[in-house]
Amino acid sequence: MAEISDTSREGTGEAGVSMAVSEVNAWFVREVLPLEPHLMQFFRRSWRNRNDIEDLCHDVYVRVYEAACKEIPHPARPFVFTVARNLLINRVRREHIVSIEAVADLDTLGIALDEPAPDRVAMARQELHYLQLALDRLPPRCREAVVLRKIDGLPRREIAARMGIAEATVAEYLAIGIDALADILHGDPSGAIHE
């Protein structure tokens, strides 16, 4: 690839930038703005708050224009609607986040806490006790893999790194451990755990 000399760079100073902006502007007017009725219809069908639709459309335009300044997407229509869909997904995710301050004092909100009945608490404790006994009966490496995956929620790659083994070995330990737990907890009556 040929290098650009310093003298040729000087010729593309601000004129080169304004030419790129004018190219993006022309593309935006030609390809994106005609999609506005379809974009508005998409938002009317997909978003419950009608007051937000113009703002959503504006946000899409900003994101599409910023992306086009880096590289003009071809074709424009799928790109615009992908940006619109992603914008809605992000908005929905943001709306589902509740601040801690909003629920700091549940009594002032008048929300009754659903506490399980005493018999359900006793049954749950007994089930946890049986699970602990079943885990204790597993071989140590299988138990470690099962606990890291099913209780701590770690991915296999991280379990492999922590245990100093291959991911395939983690998969084997998990399969052996889960099968053994199923046999111990749900197997035939002779294999059940009793104190």
C-alpha positions, 0 to 999 in steps of 0.5 A: 500500500502506498504511503501518503506524503505530508504534502498530499495530506495538507491538500485534504485539510478542512476541504476534505472534511467538509466534502465528507460531511457534505457526502454524508449529508447528501446520503442522509437526505437521499436515503434516510429521511424518506424512511421517516414515515415507515420509521414513525409507523414502526415506533407507533406499533412498537412503543406504548408512549406516543409522546416519545416517538419523535424523540426516538426518531431523532435519536435514531437519526443521530445514531445513524448520522454518527455511524455514517460519518465513519462509514456510510452503510449500504443499504440504508433501510436495514441499518436504520431499522436495526438502529431503531430496534436496538434503541427500543431494546435499550429503552426497555432494559433501562425502564426495567431497572429500579433504583434502590432509593425507589424501594428502600423502604417497602413499608412506606410503599404499602407493599406486603412482602410474600413470606412463605408459610412455615410448612414451606420453609420447613420443606425448603430447609429439608430439601436443602439439607438433602441437597447438601448431603447429596453434594457431600457424596460426590467425588471432590472434583465433581462436587467442585465443578457442580458447585462452581457451575450450578451454584456460583453460576460460572461459565465452563471456561472460568471453572477450567481456569480455577480448577486448572483443568481443560474445559472438556474435563469440566464438562465430564465432571459436570455430567458425572456430578449431575447424573450422580445427584439425580440418582441420589436425589431422585433415584430408586428408594435404595439410593435415597439419602436418609439421616 
